[in-house]
């Protein structure tokens, strides 16, 4: 599908890209696919002799889809927006695989602007996407 894939982790930082991508989509007559990835987290139900209850994946999926739909509503009706919720253990890989398969005109995302130890520990989804995507990638860095 041609158009713009706009990624979001549903944070305020990722939503910084919404307004400029909406304007770009309107000017170019493109549709937007608002993409979010529900991360599969390895959960050890038994640790130190204690039994823990894991998160309800179906509830997490419903909650994230509901939040994604709320984000979609921010675009109004003057641009066509679809939502897509993927589930994956590796978020950057899921984004890249979907983009490389869907072949959008553009993949857009906001960066969180982490540096130093936070970047080392948390990594950079944007960096991995830029390295491996086979479609044009537009990054929106933090304003400060």
N, CA, C and O of each residue as an XYZ file, in Angstrom:
576
protein
N       0.850     -1.182      0.000
C       0.000      0.000      0.000
C       0.892      1.240      0.000
O       1.770      1.372      0.853
N       0.681      2.117     -0.918
C       1.414      3.375     -0.943
C       0.859      4.293      0.133
O      -0.289      4.147      0.552
N       1.645      5.203      0.561
C       1.234      6.132      1.598
C       2.350      6.305      2.594
O       3.514      6.034      2.300
N       1.989      6.755      3.765
C       2.963      6.998      4.822
C       2.667      6.059      5.983
O       1.540      5.999      6.474
N       3.678      5.337      6.412
C       3.578      4.582      7.656
C       4.157      5.480      8.735
O       5.311      5.901      8.653
N       3.362      5.766      9.734
C       3.771      6.606     10.856
C       3.785      5.740     12.105
O       2.742      5.239     12.526
N       4.955      5.561     12.696
C       5.053      4.707     13.876
C       4.767      5.509     15.134
O       5.026      6.710     15.200
N       4.227      4.819     16.130
C       4.007      5.444     17.428
C       4.120      4.401     18.520
O       3.636      3.279     18.373
N       4.755      4.773     19.604
C       4.743      3.923     20.799
C       3.696      4.457     21.776
O       3.644      4.056     22.939
N       2.867      5.368     21.276
C       1.760      5.993     22.001
C       2.215      7.016     23.036
O       1.394      7.542     23.787
N       3.501      7.301     23.084
C       4.013      8.316     24.010
C       3.826      9.704     23.408
O       3.621      9.860     22.205
N       3.901     10.708     24.282
C       3.815     12.090     23.812
C       4.947     12.399     22.833
O       4.753     13.129     21.861
N       6.137     11.837     23.096
C       7.275     12.077     22.201
C       6.991     11.578     20.792
O       7.299     12.260     19.814
N       6.408     10.395     20.688
C       6.149      9.852     19.353
C       5.045     10.620     18.642
O       5.013     10.660     17.412
N       4.147     11.226     19.397
C       3.036     11.960     18.805
C       3.449     13.328     18.264
O       2.650     13.989     17.600
N       4.684     13.767     18.536
C       5.179     15.023     17.965
C       5.170     14.986     16.443
O       5.055     16.026     15.795
N       5.289     13.799     15.876
C       5.342     13.673     14.420
C       3.954     13.711     13.779
O       3.854     13.841     12.559
N       2.898     13.604     14.556
C       1.549     13.506     13.996
C       1.183     14.709     13.130
O       0.776     14.540     11.981
N       1.321     15.908     13.663
C       0.893     17.107     12.922
C       1.679     17.300     11.622
O       1.066     17.521     10.577
N       3.018     17.224     11.649
C       3.720     17.413     10.374
C       3.461     16.291      9.367
O       3.437     16.541      8.162
N       3.266     15.058      9.845
C       2.974     13.969      8.911
C       1.576     14.138      8.333
O       1.353     13.853      7.156
N       0.644     14.594      9.140
C      -0.702     14.852      8.627
C      -0.650     15.904      7.516
O      -1.267     15.736      6.465
N       0.081     16.974      7.754
C       0.190     18.044      6.749
C       0.846     17.522      5.476
O       0.401     17.840      4.373
N       1.890     16.732      5.621
C       2.584     16.156      4.470
C       1.640     15.232      3.688
O       1.598     15.282      2.459
N       0.895     14.400      4.395
C      -0.044     13.483      3.744
C      -1.116     14.258      2.975
O      -1.475     13.890      1.856
N      -1.620     15.324      3.580
C      -2.626     16.139      2.897
C      -2.057     16.751      1.627
O      -2.699     16.706      0.578
N      -0.864     17.322      1.707
C      -0.256     17.979      0.549
C       0.028     17.004     -0.585
O      -0.099     17.350     -1.760
N       0.417     15.770     -0.221
C       0.781     14.788     -1.238
C      -0.369     13.859     -1.619
O      -0.231     13.032     -2.520
N      -1.504     13.997     -0.934
C      -2.646     13.140     -1.225
C      -2.413     11.682     -0.833
O      -2.864     10.767     -1.523
N      -1.709     11.472      0.272
C      -1.387     10.118      0.709
C      -2.192      9.723      1.943
O      -2.615     10.576      2.723
N      -2.392      8.439      2.106
C      -3.015      7.901      3.302
C      -1.933      7.633      4.342
O      -0.756      7.494      4.010
N      -2.346      7.564      5.597
C      -1.426      7.287      6.700
C      -1.828      5.963      7.338
O      -3.004      5.714      7.605
N      -0.837      5.129      7.573
C      -1.035      3.948      8.405
C      -0.338      4.233      9.723
O       0.886      4.355      9.778
N      -1.117      4.338     10.774
C      -0.595      4.597     12.110
C      -0.236      3.249     12.714
O      -1.121      2.456     13.037
N       1.044      2.986     12.866
C       1.565      1.678     13.262
C       2.109      1.701     14.683
O       2.906      2.567     15.044
N       1.672      0.746     15.474
C       2.198      0.571     16.821
C       2.542     -0.899     17.009
O       1.898     -1.773     16.428
N       3.549     -1.166     17.814
C       3.979     -2.537     18.062
C       3.823     -2.842     19.544
O       4.388     -2.160     20.398
N       3.049     -3.875     19.831
C       2.916     -4.380     21.192
C       4.073     -5.336     21.401
O       4.154     -6.390     20.770
N       4.966     -4.951     22.297
C       6.183     -5.729     22.494
C       5.908     -6.984     23.300
O       5.314     -6.934     24.376
N       6.354     -8.119     22.757
C       6.294     -9.380     23.491
C       7.437     -9.357     24.498
O       8.609     -9.334     24.124
N       7.087     -9.361     25.761
C       8.096     -9.328     26.811
C       8.212    -10.725     27.396
O       7.215    -11.356     27.747
N       9.438    -11.190     27.495
C       9.661    -12.492     28.100
C       9.278    -12.396     29.567
O       9.757    -11.528     30.297
N       8.407    -13.302     29.983
C       7.901    -13.263     31.354
C       8.163    -14.607     32.001
O       7.709    -15.639     31.508
N       8.887    -14.596     33.094
C       9.191    -15.805     33.846
C       8.157    -15.948     34.952
O       8.199    -15.197     35.926
N       7.223    -16.899     34.825
C       6.140    -17.011     35.804
C       6.578    -17.538     37.167
O       5.845    -17.386     38.145
N       7.754    -18.153     37.253
C       8.228    -18.678     38.522
C       9.624    -18.132     38.775
O      10.515    -18.265     37.937
N       9.803    -17.524     39.926
C      11.114    -16.986     40.272
C      11.294    -17.068     41.786
O      10.466    -16.564     42.545
N      12.354    -17.691     42.208
C      12.647    -17.758     43.636
C      11.574    -18.477     44.435
O      11.351    -18.170     45.605
N      10.912    -19.435     43.799
C       9.880    -20.171     44.509
C       8.526    -19.485     44.548
O       7.563    -20.039     45.079
N       8.445    -18.276     43.986
C       7.181    -17.546     43.972
C       6.503    -17.719     42.616
O       7.164    -17.759     41.578
N       5.208    -17.818     42.639
C       4.442    -17.912     41.411
C       3.828    -16.550     41.119
O       3.124    -15.980     41.953
N       4.102    -16.038     39.931
C       3.561    -14.734     39.545
C       2.593    -14.913     38.391
O       2.757    -15.812     37.566
N       1.616    -14.080     38.337
C       0.642    -14.109     37.247
C       1.111    -13.140     36.170
O       1.377    -11.969     36.438
N       1.206    -13.655     34.943
C       1.655    -12.829     33.824
C       0.572    -11.875     33.370
O      -0.597    -12.032     33.724
N       0.957    -10.902     32.598
C      -0.035     -9.952     32.086
C      -0.994    -10.642     31.126
O      -0.615    -11.579     30.423
N      -2.206    -10.187     31.101
C      -3.231    -10.701     30.195
C      -2.980    -10.080     28.822
O      -3.309     -8.916     28.594
N      -2.397    -10.859     27.909
C      -2.019    -10.346     26.590
C      -3.222     -9.817     25.821
O      -3.125     -8.798     25.137
N      -4.352    -10.502     25.931
C      -5.520    -10.035     25.186
C      -5.989     -8.683     25.710
O      -6.446     -7.843     24.936
N      -5.878     -8.468     27.020
C      -6.244     -7.164     27.584
C      -5.233     -6.096     27.175
O      -5.616     -4.971     26.852
N      -3.947     -6.440     27.188
C      -2.921     -5.498     26.733
C      -3.161     -5.097     25.284
O      -3.038     -3.926     24.926
N      -3.505     -6.081     24.453
C      -3.780     -5.820     23.035
C      -4.991     -4.897     22.881
O      -4.964     -3.952     22.093
N      -6.055     -5.181     23.643
C      -7.252     -4.326     23.573
C      -6.930     -2.904     24.027
O      -7.357     -1.935     23.398
N      -6.174     -2.782     25.121
C      -5.815     -1.458     25.643
C      -4.984     -0.675     24.635
O      -5.225      0.511     24.408
N      -4.001     -1.350     24.029
C      -3.143     -0.648     23.075
C      -3.928     -0.275     21.818
O      -3.720      0.803     21.261
N      -4.821     -1.144     21.368
C      -5.635     -0.817     20.195
C      -6.549      0.365     20.496
O      -6.752      1.233     19.647
N      -7.096      0.394     21.699
C      -7.967      1.496     22.102
C      -7.187      2.817     22.106
O      -7.685      3.845     21.647
N      -5.973      2.773     22.622
C      -5.138      3.979     22.641
C      -4.738      4.374     21.217
O      -4.680      5.560     20.894
N      -4.468      3.400     20.382
C      -4.132      3.670     18.984
C      -5.309      4.317     18.257
O      -5.119      5.232     17.455
N      -6.513      3.847     18.533
C      -7.717      4.450     17.954
C      -7.911      5.883     18.441
O      -8.354      6.745     17.682
N      -7.578      6.139     19.716
C      -7.655      7.495     20.247
C      -6.658      8.396     19.513
O      -6.969      9.542     19.188
N      -5.469      7.874     19.258
C      -4.471      8.646     18.511
C      -4.960      8.937     17.091
O      -4.757     10.035     16.573
N      -5.601      7.955     16.470
C      -6.133      8.133     15.115
C      -7.120      9.300     15.074
O      -7.150     10.062     14.107
N      -7.915      9.431     16.113
C      -8.926     10.494     16.160
C      -8.287     11.885     16.112
O      -8.942     12.844     15.705
N      -7.022     12.013     16.520
C      -6.330     13.305     16.500
C      -6.149     13.831     15.070
O      -5.943     15.028     14.872
N      -6.225     12.950     14.089
C      -5.990     13.358     12.698
C      -7.213     13.977     12.045
O      -7.105     14.590     10.983
N      -8.375     13.826     12.667
C      -9.587     14.383     12.092
C     -10.004     13.621     10.856
O      -9.627     12.465     10.661
N     -10.798     14.293     10.011
C     -11.353     13.609      8.841
C     -10.789     14.110      7.512
O     -11.227     13.662      6.452
N      -9.825     15.030      7.550
C      -9.320     15.570      6.289
C      -8.153     14.771      5.703
O      -7.612     15.140      4.661
N      -7.763     13.679      6.367
C      -6.764     12.765      5.822
C      -7.176     11.356      6.251
O      -7.640     11.142      7.371
N      -6.997     10.411      5.346
C      -7.406      9.029      5.649
C      -6.318      8.346      6.470
O      -5.147      8.336      6.091
N      -6.728      7.772      7.608
C      -5.789      7.122      8.522
C      -6.296      5.725      8.861
O      -7.458      5.537      9.219
N      -5.401      4.755      8.741
C      -5.672      3.382      9.152
C      -4.789      3.091     10.355
O      -3.727      3.696     10.500
N      -5.204      2.186     11.207
C      -4.345      1.777     12.304
C      -3.899      0.340     12.085
O      -4.606     -0.462     11.474
N      -2.713      0.031     12.594
C      -2.186     -1.322     12.522
C      -1.428     -1.596     13.810
O      -0.499     -0.869     14.163
N      -1.826     -2.639     14.503
C      -1.160     -3.051     15.730
C      -0.476     -4.385     15.467
O      -1.132     -5.381     15.165
N       0.844     -4.395     15.584
C       1.616     -5.614     15.419
C       2.067     -6.094     16.798
O       2.144     -5.305     17.739
N       2.358     -7.368     16.911
C       2.933     -7.922     18.131
C       4.271     -8.539     17.766
O       4.362     -9.315     16.815
N       5.314     -8.197     18.520
C       6.644     -8.701     18.202
C       7.568     -8.565     19.397
O       7.380     -7.697     20.250
N       8.564     -9.427     19.450
C       9.573     -9.345     20.501
C      10.600     -8.263     20.176
O      11.193     -7.674     21.079
N      10.806     -8.006     18.903
C      11.816     -7.040     18.451
C      11.089     -5.926     17.693
O      10.727     -6.090     16.528
N      10.882     -4.794     18.368
C      10.095     -3.697     17.801
C      10.704     -3.142     16.516
O       9.992     -3.035     15.518
N      11.992     -2.784     16.493
C      12.543     -2.248     15.240
C      12.427     -3.235     14.084
O      12.108     -2.842     12.962
N      12.683     -4.502     14.349
C      12.594     -5.507     13.289
C      11.165     -5.605     12.751
O      10.968     -5.727     11.542
N      10.174     -5.553     13.633
C       8.777     -5.621     13.194
C       8.421     -4.432     12.308
O       7.737     -4.590     11.298
N       8.882     -3.252     12.683
C       8.617     -2.051     11.882
C       9.265     -2.182     10.503
O       8.632     -1.920      9.481
N      10.531     -2.589     10.491
C      11.270     -2.725      9.236
C      10.635     -3.786      8.340
O      10.450     -3.560      7.144
N      10.304     -4.934      8.912
C       9.703     -6.001      8.103
C       8.382     -5.552      7.494
O       8.107     -5.817      6.323
N       7.569     -4.874      8.292
C       6.292     -4.406      7.745
C       6.526     -3.371      6.650
O       5.897     -3.434      5.594
N       7.415     -2.431      6.890
C       7.680     -1.389      5.887
C       8.260     -1.982      4.615
O       7.864     -1.598      3.514
N       9.191     -2.910      4.753
C       9.800     -3.509      3.566
C       8.801     -4.338      2.765
O       8.943     -4.479      1.550
N       7.801     -4.882      3.434
C       6.758     -5.649      2.751
C       5.702     -4.724      2.145
O       5.302     -4.900      0.994
N       5.254     -3.739      2.926
C       4.187     -2.829      2.482
C       4.665     -1.828      1.434
O       3.874     -1.354      0.618
N       5.950     -1.511      1.456
C       6.554     -0.564      0.514
C       5.818      0.778      0.461
O       5.336      1.178     -0.599
N       5.730      1.468      1.592
C       5.082      2.776      1.591
C       5.956      3.793      0.854
O       7.128      3.542      0.574
N       5.362      4.936      0.549
C       6.152      6.017     -0.031
C       7.161      6.543      0.984
O       8.229      7.035      0.621
N       6.803      6.431      2.264
C       7.612      7.014      3.330
C       7.283      6.337      4.654
O       6.132      5.995      4.924
N       8.301      6.151      5.467
C       8.137      5.683      6.841
C       8.561      6.835      7.738
O       9.681      7.331      7.619
N       7.685      7.264      8.629
C       7.977      8.424      9.480
C       7.911      8.025     10.948
O       7.101      7.188     11.346
N       8.778      8.640     11.740
C       8.772      8.384     13.177
C       9.468      9.514     13.914
O      10.363     10.172     13.384
N       9.036      9.721     15.142
C       9.705     10.693     16.008
C      10.772      9.953     16.797
O      10.595      8.792     17.165
N      11.876     10.631     17.053
C      12.924     10.044     17.888
C      12.756     10.567     19.311
O      12.232     11.657     19.539
N      13.211      9.765     20.247
C      13.094     10.163     21.652
C      14.273     11.014     22.111
O      14.191     11.686     23.140
N      15.350     10.989     21.367
C      16.487     11.835     21.701
C      17.297     11.365     22.890
O      17.934     12.169     23.569
N      17.276     10.065     23.146
C      18.073      9.544     24.258
C      19.548      9.613     23.902
O      19.937      9.401     22.754
N      20.354      9.912     24.900
C      21.795      9.942     24.698
C      22.472      9.228     25.861
O      21.839      8.901     26.866
N      23.757      8.996     25.704
C      24.548      8.437     26.788
C      24.076      7.074     27.261
O      23.761      6.194     26.461
N      24.032      6.917     28.575
C      23.696      5.634     29.188
C      22.272      5.197     28.848
O      22.028      4.014     28.608
N      21.333      6.140     28.826
C      19.949      5.779     28.487
C      19.873      5.182     27.084
O      19.132      4.227     26.855
N      20.634      5.738     26.151
C      20.623      5.198     24.787
C      21.297      3.830     24.749
O      20.840      2.918     24.060
N      22.389      3.702     25.499
C      23.094      2.428     25.547
C      22.191      1.334     26.116
O      22.153      0.225     25.583
N      21.474      1.633     27.181
C      20.628      0.639     27.837
C      19.330      0.383     27.086
O      18.889     -0.762     26.987
N      18.714      1.432     26.558
C      17.413      1.294     25.925
C      17.499      1.126     24.409
O      16.537      0.696     23.773
N      18.648      1.463     23.836
C      18.795      1.344     22.394
C      18.065      2.443     21.656
O      17.500      3.356     22.257
N      18.089      2.338     20.364
C      17.414      3.330     19.538
C      16.634      2.614     18.450
O      17.210      2.052     17.518
N      15.325      2.643     18.581
C      14.465      2.049     17.564
C      14.710      2.760     16.238
O      14.846      2.113     15.200
N      14.766      4.073     16.272
C      14.951      4.847     15.036
C      16.253      4.466     14.332
O      16.278      4.314     13.111
N      17.319      4.314     15.091
C      18.609      3.963     14.486
C      18.536      2.613     13.777
O      19.030      2.467     12.659
N      17.924      1.636     14.424
C      17.795      0.312     13.809
C      16.906      0.357     12.566
O      17.189     -0.308     11.569
N      15.837      1.139     12.631
C      14.933      1.257     11.486
C      15.664      1.899     10.306
O      15.565      1.413      9.180
N      16.390      2.973     10.554
C      17.118      3.656      9.477
C      18.148      2.719      8.847
O      18.331      2.724      7.629
N      18.807      1.931      9.658
C      19.833      1.020      9.138
C      19.270     -0.077      8.240
O      19.915     -0.484      7.274
N      18.074     -0.552      8.557
C      17.582     -1.749      7.880
C      16.381     -1.547      6.950
O      16.057     -2.443      6.171
N      15.730     -0.416      7.015
C      14.569     -0.179      6.152
C      15.021      0.000      4.711
O      16.080      0.566      4.442
N      14.213     -0.485      3.805
C      14.488     -0.354      2.371
C      13.505      0.611      1.724
O      13.229      0.542      0.526
N      12.983      1.514      2.553
C      12.081      2.574      2.093
C      12.600      3.881      2.694
O      13.335      3.845      3.681
N      12.239      5.024      2.130
C      12.658      6.296      2.714
C      12.127      6.459      4.144
O      10.971      6.146      4.430
N      12.987      6.949      5.024
C      12.613      7.147      6.430
C      12.772      8.624      6.772
O      13.809      9.230      6.503
N      11.739      9.185      7.360
C      11.747     10.576      7.799
C      11.686     10.588      9.319
O      10.742     10.067      9.914
N      12.712     11.192      9.956
C      12.789     11.248     11.414
C      12.471     12.645     11.914
O      12.900     13.640     11.329
N      11.717     12.708     13.000
C      11.401     13.977     13.672
C      12.129     13.965     15.006
O      11.686     13.300     15.942
N      13.245     14.694     15.112
C      14.006     14.713     16.374
C      13.313     15.602     17.409
O      12.439     16.403     17.078
N      13.727     15.441     18.674
C      13.173     16.315     19.722
C      13.512     17.774     19.430
O      14.522     18.071     18.792
N      12.673     18.664     19.894
C      12.864     20.087     19.624
C      13.932     20.735     20.504
O      14.481     21.772     20.133
N      14.233     20.152     21.646
C      15.204     20.812     22.546
C      16.603     20.376     22.368
O      17.494     20.860     23.066
